[in-house]
Amino acid sequence: MAVAAPSERAAHSRVRRGFEEGHDPEALEQVAVLAIPTIGFPQAMAALSWITDVTRDDDR
């Protein structure tokens, strides 16, 4: 829902929660790819960048 809203802050929060729950970064990034037919390619790519802000963080 956060990626379709579009809400960058909410997406970051949900990705962090996904990490806390033990989800792999690739699974979290897959969310944006799966959203392409629903929200469109440009918005899905924006969502992917929000997700990778957290999943590709050097502190992880």
Secondary structure, DSSP 8 states (H G I E B T S, - for coil): -TTTTT-HHHHHHHHHHHHHTT--HHHHHHHHHHHHHHH-HHHHHHHHHHHHHHHT-TT-
